[in-house]
Amino acid sequence: MKISTHNIARKLLAAAALAVGIGAIAPQNAEACGGAWYPEVQIDYRIQGIARAEKQLEQGKHADAAASVIRMIPHIRNYKAKSSDRIINRALRVLAVATVRGDGKLDIATQIPYELRGQWLAQKDGDETANLEWAVVAMRSVNSWKSDDPAVQTELGEALAKVDAHESEARELLGDLADKDLLGSAEGYAALAELRAANGDEDGRSAALKRCEAMAKTPGLCQAPVFGQS
């Protein structure tokens, strides 16, 4: 049988083209099957969420800030010991300060699901006190994580001032910061004014209120009854 050289050449070219095609596809298939590994990028949405909550707190939107934290980290109340997680500590600070400035009661019923509300709404006797005690523990943890920060120490002093058992410690802490001109907020001076008023220190009360009024953004914040008046 006579074989055409033209047909042989055409078949060889087709085979070569097929081999090149397979070679081009193979690396891609190898990558798809695990020949090359690329780490999956995971985005921690808590970072943006906590930053937003911090901004809300700064704007005086305490309930909104607290609700943002609870939605992102529902189990945050269960943190008992010092944490090295920066996000957790920032979240603890926001929620603790919001709780203190809400006097232990957070108006967040419309912002979080029923199962996440727990004691935050303070609907039972003792809830407000429990929430404020939690805030003290949380701020102590944040203060140990971010030591020597006057702003955090001021907020710890605010929390201590809300609990009768810690008033003496609060007076000393806030007073020391004020003496060094390191008291970081109008709320801190308002708390100090109340503590001094309760201790019969009228001059100290007046001085703290004056500094509070110079820093305050919230009307009516800087008030403390004169000793013996209610």
C-alpha positions as CSV (number, residue, x, y, z in Angstrom):
1,M,0.0,0.0,0.0
2,K,1.3,3.4,-1.0
3,I,1.5,5.9,1.9
4,S,1.3,9.6,1.1
5,T,4.1,11.7,2.6
6,H,1.7,14.6,2.6
7,N,-0.7,12.8,4.9
8,I,2.1,11.7,7.3
9,A,3.4,15.3,7.6
10,R,-0.1,16.5,8.4
11,K,-0.6,13.9,11.1
12,L,2.7,14.7,12.7
13,L,1.8,18.4,12.8
14,A,-1.5,17.6,14.4
15,A,0.1,15.4,17.0
16,A,2.7,18.1,17.8
17,A,-0.1,20.7,18.2
18,L,-2.0,18.4,20.5
19,A,1.1,17.9,22.7
20,V,1.7,21.6,22.9
21,G,-2.0,22.1,23.9
22,I,-1.8,19.5,26.6
23,G,1.4,21.0,27.9
24,A,-0.2,24.4,28.1
25,I,-3.2,23.1,30.0
26,A,-1.4,20.8,32.4
27,P,0.1,23.5,34.7
28,Q,-3.3,25.1,35.1
29,N,-4.9,21.8,36.0
30,A,-2.1,21.1,38.5
31,E,-2.7,24.5,40.2
32,A,-6.4,23.7,40.3
33,C,-5.8,20.3,41.8
34,G,-3.4,21.6,44.5
35,G,-0.1,21.9,42.6
36,A,0.2,25.5,43.7
37,W,-1.2,26.7,47.1
38,Y,-2.4,30.2,47.8
39,P,-3.6,31.1,51.4
40,E,-7.2,32.2,51.6
41,V,-7.4,35.8,52.9
42,Q,-9.8,36.2,55.8
43,I,-11.1,39.6,56.7
44,D,-11.8,40.4,60.3
45,Y,-14.9,42.5,60.1
46,R,-14.6,43.3,63.9
47,I,-11.9,45.8,63.1
48,Q,-14.1,48.1,61.2
49,G,-17.0,47.4,63.6
50,I,-15.1,48.3,66.7
51,A,-13.8,51.5,65.0
52,R,-17.3,52.5,64.3
53,A,-18.4,51.7,67.9
54,E,-15.5,53.8,69.2
55,K,-16.7,56.7,67.0
56,Q,-20.3,56.3,68.3
57,L,-19.0,56.4,71.9
58,E,-17.0,59.6,71.1
59,Q,-20.2,61.1,69.7
60,G,-22.1,60.4,72.9
61,K,-24.2,57.6,71.2
62,H,-23.6,55.2,74.1
63,A,-26.4,52.8,73.4
64,D,-25.5,52.5,69.7
65,A,-21.9,51.9,70.6
66,A,-22.8,49.2,73.1
67,A,-25.2,47.5,70.7
68,S,-22.5,47.4,68.0
69,V,-20.1,45.6,70.3
70,I,-22.7,43.1,71.6
71,R,-23.8,42.2,68.1
72,M,-20.2,41.5,67.0
73,I,-19.0,39.8,70.1
74,P,-22.1,38.4,71.9
75,H,-20.1,36.5,74.5
76,I,-18.0,39.5,75.5
77,R,-19.4,39.5,79.0
78,N,-17.8,36.2,79.7
79,Y,-14.3,37.5,79.5
80,K,-13.0,37.2,83.0
81,A,-9.2,37.5,82.7
82,K,-6.8,39.9,81.1
83,S,-6.8,39.5,77.3
84,S,-3.9,40.1,74.9
85,D,-6.3,40.5,72.0
86,R,-6.3,44.1,70.9
87,I,-9.8,43.9,69.4
88,I,-11.3,42.3,72.6
89,N,-9.7,45.0,74.7
90,R,-11.0,47.8,72.5
91,A,-14.5,46.2,72.6
92,L,-14.4,45.8,76.4
93,R,-13.5,49.4,76.8
94,V,-16.4,50.6,74.5
95,L,-19.0,48.5,76.2
96,A,-17.7,49.2,79.7
97,V,-17.7,53.0,79.2
98,A,-21.1,52.9,77.5
99,T,-22.5,50.9,80.5
100,V,-21.0,53.4,83.0
101,R,-22.4,56.4,81.2
102,G,-25.8,54.7,81.0
103,D,-25.7,54.2,84.8
104,G,-25.7,50.4,84.3
105,K,-28.7,50.3,81.9
106,L,-28.4,50.1,78.1
107,D,-31.4,51.1,76.0
108,I,-30.7,48.6,73.2
109,A,-33.8,46.5,73.1
110,T,-34.5,47.5,69.4
111,Q,-31.0,47.0,68.3
112,I,-30.1,43.5,69.3
113,P,-32.0,40.1,69.3
114,Y,-33.8,39.0,72.4
115,E,-31.4,36.2,73.1
116,L,-28.4,38.6,73.3
117,R,-30.0,41.1,75.7
118,G,-29.1,39.3,79.0
119,Q,-28.8,41.8,81.9
120,W,-27.9,44.8,79.7
121,L,-31.4,46.2,79.7
122,A,-31.4,46.1,83.6
123,Q,-35.0,44.9,83.8
124,K,-34.6,43.1,87.1
125,D,-33.5,44.3,90.6
126,G,-29.7,44.2,90.9
127,D,-29.0,44.2,87.1
128,E,-27.8,47.8,87.1
129,T,-25.4,47.1,89.9
130,A,-24.2,43.9,88.3
131,N,-23.6,45.7,85.0
132,L,-21.6,48.4,86.7
133,E,-19.5,45.8,88.6
134,W,-18.8,44.1,85.3
135,A,-17.7,47.5,83.9
136,V,-15.3,47.9,86.7
137,V,-13.7,44.5,86.1
138,A,-13.6,45.2,82.3
139,M,-11.9,48.5,82.8
140,R,-9.4,47.1,85.2
141,S,-8.5,44.5,82.5
142,V,-8.2,47.2,79.8
143,N,-6.1,49.3,82.2
144,S,-3.7,46.4,82.8
145,W,-3.4,45.9,79.0
146,K,-2.9,49.5,78.2
147,S,-1.0,50.7,81.3
148,D,-0.1,54.3,82.0
149,D,-2.8,55.7,79.6
150,P,-4.5,58.6,81.3
151,A,-7.6,58.3,79.2
152,V,-8.1,54.7,80.2
153,Q,-7.3,55.5,83.8
154,T,-9.9,58.3,83.7
155,E,-12.5,55.8,82.4
156,L,-11.6,53.3,85.1
157,G,-12.1,56.1,87.6
158,E,-15.5,56.8,86.1
159,A,-16.5,53.2,86.5
160,L,-15.2,52.9,90.1
161,A,-17.1,56.1,91.0
162,K,-20.4,54.4,90.1
163,V,-20.0,51.6,92.7
164,D,-20.2,52.6,96.4
165,A,-17.6,50.1,97.4
166,H,-15.1,51.6,95.1
167,E,-15.7,55.3,95.8
168,S,-12.6,55.9,97.8
169,E,-10.4,54.3,95.1
170,A,-12.1,56.4,92.5
171,R,-11.6,59.6,94.4
172,E,-7.9,58.9,94.8
173,L,-7.4,57.9,91.2
174,L,-9.3,60.7,89.6
175,G,-7.9,63.2,92.1
176,D,-4.3,62.2,91.3
177,L,-5.0,62.5,87.6
178,A,-6.5,66.0,88.1
179,D,-3.6,67.1,90.2
180,K,-1.3,66.2,87.3
181,D,-3.6,67.7,84.7
182,L,-4.1,64.3,83.1
183,L,-7.8,63.8,83.7
184,G,-9.0,63.0,80.2
185,S,-12.7,63.8,79.9
186,A,-15.5,66.1,81.1
187,E,-17.2,62.9,82.4
188,G,-14.1,62.2,84.5
189,Y,-14.3,65.7,86.1
190,A,-18.0,65.3,86.6
191,A,-17.4,62.1,88.5
192,L,-14.7,63.7,90.6
193,A,-17.0,66.6,91.4
194,E,-19.6,64.3,92.7
195,L,-17.1,62.3,94.8
196,R,-15.7,65.5,96.3
197,A,-19.2,66.8,97.0
198,A,-20.1,63.6,98.8
199,N,-16.9,64.0,100.9
200,G,-17.7,67.6,101.8
201,D,-14.9,69.1,99.7
202,E,-16.7,72.1,98.3
203,D,-13.6,73.8,96.9
204,G,-12.6,70.6,95.2
205,R,-16.1,70.2,93.9
206,S,-16.2,73.7,92.4
207,A,-12.7,73.3,90.8
208,A,-13.7,70.0,89.2
209,L,-17.0,71.4,87.9
210,K,-15.1,74.4,86.4
211,R,-12.8,72.0,84.4
212,C,-15.8,69.9,83.5
213,E,-17.7,72.8,82.0
214,A,-14.6,73.8,80.0
215,M,-14.5,70.4,78.3
216,A,-18.1,69.3,78.2
217,K,-20.0,68.8,74.9
218,T,-23.2,67.5,76.6
219,P,-25.5,70.0,78.2
220,G,-26.2,69.3,81.9
221,L,-23.3,67.0,82.3
222,C,-21.4,69.1,84.8
223,Q,-23.6,68.9,87.9
224,A,-22.8,67.8,91.5
225,P,-25.0,68.7,94.5
226,V,-23.5,70.6,97.3
227,F,-22.6,68.5,100.3
228,G,-25.7,67.7,102.4
229,Q,-28.1,68.6,99.6
230,S,-29.8,66.1,97.3
